[in-house]
Amino acid sequence: MVYMTGTDLVVSPLCLGCAVIGSSFDQRESFELLDLYKDMGGNFLDTAHNYADWAHPEKSISEKTIGPWMKSRKNREQVVLGTKVAQIDLKSMHVRISREEIFMDVKECLQCLQTEYIDLLWLHRDDPRVPVEDIVGTLTDLNQKGYIRAFGFSNWDAPRLKAAWQIAGKTGGFAANQPMWSCARINNEKLGDQTVKVMDDEMFRFHDQVKLTAVPFTSQASGYFTKLATGNVRNGLMNIYGNIENQERFERIQECSRETGLSIHDISLAYLKSQSFPTVPIIGFKNKNQLTHNLEKMDLTLSKAMVEYIRGQNNLF
């Protein structure tokens, strides 16, 4: 289990990405998948107030599915529940990050999730025009009122994260950061959404310095290394991950796979869980078999020597 920075939250080594809960899977199927995750030792759910508004006619369907599941299973106290507000409208680029908007959205989240509190509230995006002090003040008020137990940031850059840390401090409720990060290095300039923030050198050094928990999304790089091994990488994926660095890293992962008997996929995911600071990858899945496979290897980590070998001499992460 993993202790989240500066809090009493203890989470499983893998976080369940719930964007598909209630949308790609109906309620019955979603309940079965959530049961499977819980029964195999998972306790950390990652959703958002807008999951999956782009794929389902009913708003907040992910939250509205998780809430009834917790109620029917009577397991709210056994779940570490993370959800996100401060969404961005990519047309207007407006981020719902004012105090009034955050409070409004949190209260809606609580209704959808059928709970009195959120364990970990994420802010989904940032607006650099809004002072960090104001944002942290809002989150601190939510904590003091009992609406949330802790907070974190998703898609914030390193300087803003550092500023939030200086204000909140190690015991002020700031528990984690959620960047895009995987074992495969990303061609940042190729991302279609430039508001997405990727783990970079400055951010990594910050995590390492203060031992801040990282909860990376797209942690499996959409199976890039596995698909590379089978020659089944589509152009879109190659566009994001195709570079010399990843080709060299792929060759080292293959060597580690031959030495250990572990799959390329397992090594790639374990790489994240073996960092110098707490790291809890968010796992996505398309079916029960994919989810089961990841959970069977949930506790797998790599030696420091193997992590450094895969990383390569010229890379921090």
N, C-alpha and C positions, 0 to 999 in steps of 0.2 A: 504494500500500500504506500501511497505518497502523501506526505504532509504538505499542504499548500502554504506558501510563505506567509508568516505572520498571522495565521489563523488557526482555528481548531478543526478545520475541514480536512478530512482524511479521505482520499479518493483512490479508486482502482487505477492500475497502471495504464489503462486505455479508457478513453472517454468515448461515449457513443454519440456520433453525429446523428441528429434527429430531423434533419431537413426533409427526409423522405417519409417520416412517420406521419400517417394520416392522409398522405397524398399518393405517393407511389404504392403504398400499401394501405388497404382499408383498415378499419378499426380492429377487426378480428385478427388480421395478419399482423398489425402493429403491436397489439397486445402480446401475441405469441413471440414476436421478436424481442420486445422489451422483457418478457419473462425469461427468454433464453439468455439475454445479456445479464440479467440479475442472477439467474440460477448458476451461471458460470463464473460468478464472482465480481461482476461489474456493478458500480453504484453511481457513476458520474454521467449525467445527461447534459448534452449541449443542444439547445434549441434557440429560437429567436421569435420575437413577436410577429415577424413577417414571414416565417417559414410556414408553408411554401405557397405564398400568395401568388407567385408567378405560375403555379401549376395546378391550382385548385380554386374552385369558385368561392369557397368559404374562407374568409380571412382567418389567419392564425390557427390553421388546422392542426399544425404540429402541437402547439400548446394545448389546444382543445382535445387532443387525443391523449397526451401525456397525463393531463389532469384526471380524467375519468379512470385511466389505468391505475394511477396511484391510489385513487379513492376505492376502486374495486378490490385492489390487492392489499389495502390498508398498510402501505409500506412507505408513507411519506417520510418518516424519520430515518429510513434506511437508504434514502436516495439523496445524493448531492445534486441539486437542481440548478443548472445554469441557463439563463436566458438573456437575450440581447434586446436593448432598445437603442435609441439614437440612430435610427435608420437614415439612409440617404436617398433622396429622390435624384436619380441620375440624370433626369432631364433638367431640373432646376438647380441641382447640386445643393439643395437645402438639406441640412442635417438637423434632425429633431433632437437638439442637444441643449435647448434652453431649460431652465429649471422647471417651468410650467409643463413643457412637453415631456420631459423625463418623468415627472411625477404622474402625469396623466397616463403615459404608456405603462409605467410600472403597475398602476392600479388596474389597468386593463389586463396586463399579464397575470396578475394575481387572480382575477376573475376567470380567465381562460384556464389557468392551471389548477384552479380550485384549491388554492393553498393560501395561507396567511403570510407566508414569507418566501423569499427567493434566497437560496444559499449563496449564489454567486451571480451578481448582475454585471453583464458586459455592456460596454458602450460600443456599438457596432462600427461607428466611424467617428471621425474627429472634425472639428471646425477650428482651424488655427486662429481664427479671428476672436474666438471666445477665450477669455483668460482661463488658464488651468485652475487657478484658485477658485473661480466660480463653479467650475465643473466638479472639482473635488469637494467643495462645500456642499453642493447638492447631494452627492453620493454619501457624504458623511451624515447629512440630515436624514437620508433614507435609512441608513444604518441605525442611527440613534432612535428613530421612530419604530424600528423593528420590522421594516418592510424587507430589508436585505441583511444578510450576515456578512457579506464581503463584496468587493467589486474588482473588476478588471477591465482591460481595454483591448479592443480588437481593431487592427488596422490603424494604429497610432505609430508615429515615427519615434525614433530613439530620443531626440531632444525633449519632446512632449512627455514621454514616459518618465524621463529623468526628473522633469519638473514636477510631475504628479507624485513621484516617489519622495522628493524633497519635502513636499507639503504634507503628504499622508504619513510618511515614515514607515518603518517596518511593521509597526503594530497599529497602523491607522486604518486597516481594512483593505489596503491595496494588496491583492492576493496573487494576481497573475496577469500575463500578457498573452494575447492570442494572435500571432502573426501567421502568414503563409510560410511554411517551412517543411522541408522533407530532406531525405538523404540526397536527392537530386538537386543540383544548383539550378536556379531559375534565371531565365533570360528576362529580367524585369521589364525591359522596354517592349517586350512582346505581349505583355498582359493587356487584354482588352479594357479592363477596368483599372485605371491608374490610381484610383483611391485605395486599392488593395496594398497593404504594406507587407513587405517580405523581410524575413530575417536577414540582417546585414551585419557587417563587422561591428559597427558601433552598438547596435542592439545586442549582439551576442556578448560583447565585452560587458555591457551593463548587466545582463542576466548573470554572467559569471561573477561579477564583482559583488552584487547584492544578493545573489542566490535566489533571484525571483523566478517563480514557477512559470514555465512556458507551456501553453496548451495549443500546439500548432494545428492549423487546419490544412487540408490537402496534404496530409502527412504521408500518404502513400504515393504521392506524385501521379495519381491516376494509373498506378501500376507501370510506370515508365520503364523501370529496369527489367521487370519481368517480360514486358512486351518487346523490349529491345532484344532479349534473349531468344524470343520466338520469331523475331522479324515482323512483328505485328504492330508497329508504331505508326499511328496515323499522322498526317501532316500537321494537324493542329497541335498535337502533343509534342511532336518533334520541334515545332516552332517555339514552344515554351521551354523545352528541356534539351534540345539538341545543341550541344557544344563540346568542345574538346575536353573540358574538365570532366563532364559527365561520362564521356567515353572512357577516360582513364579511370574514373571512379568505378565504372561498371566492370572493367577488367579486374580491379582489385576485389570487388564484391564477388565476382565469379570465383576467384581464387579462394576467398574465405568460405564460399559455399562448398567448394570441393573439399576443403580441409575439415569443415565441421559437419557436413551432411545437411546443413540447414538450407532452406530454399532462399533464392535471391530476395523474394518478397519478405521473408521473415527477418533476414539480416538487415534489409533497408529500414524496416519499422523498428527493430531493436536498436539500431544505430541512434535513433532519437531518444530512446529511453535510457541511454547509457551516457548521457552528458554529465557535465560537472555541476549542474544545477537541476532541480526537479523539472522533469519534462513529461507531460502526459499527452500523447498524441490523440487527436480526434480521429476515429476510424469511420470511414464510410463503407457502405455495402450495397450490393444490388440484389442479394438473395441470402437465404438462411445459411447456405454452405460457406459463403465468403465470411459472414459474421462468425460462424462457428470456428473456422480455421484461425482467424485472428485471436479469438478468445482462448483457444487451446494453447496459444503461445504468448498469452498476455504477460506472463512474468519473465519472459526471455529478455536478457540483456547481454551485452558484449563486453569483453575485457577492454580496459583502457588502451592497451596496445593495439587491439583490433580496430577500435574507433579511430585512433590516430593514423593507422595504416590506411583505412578507407578514406579518411579525410584528406590525406595527402599533406606533404610538407609545407605547402604554401597557403594553406587554408585554415581559418579559425574554426569553421563549423562545416 
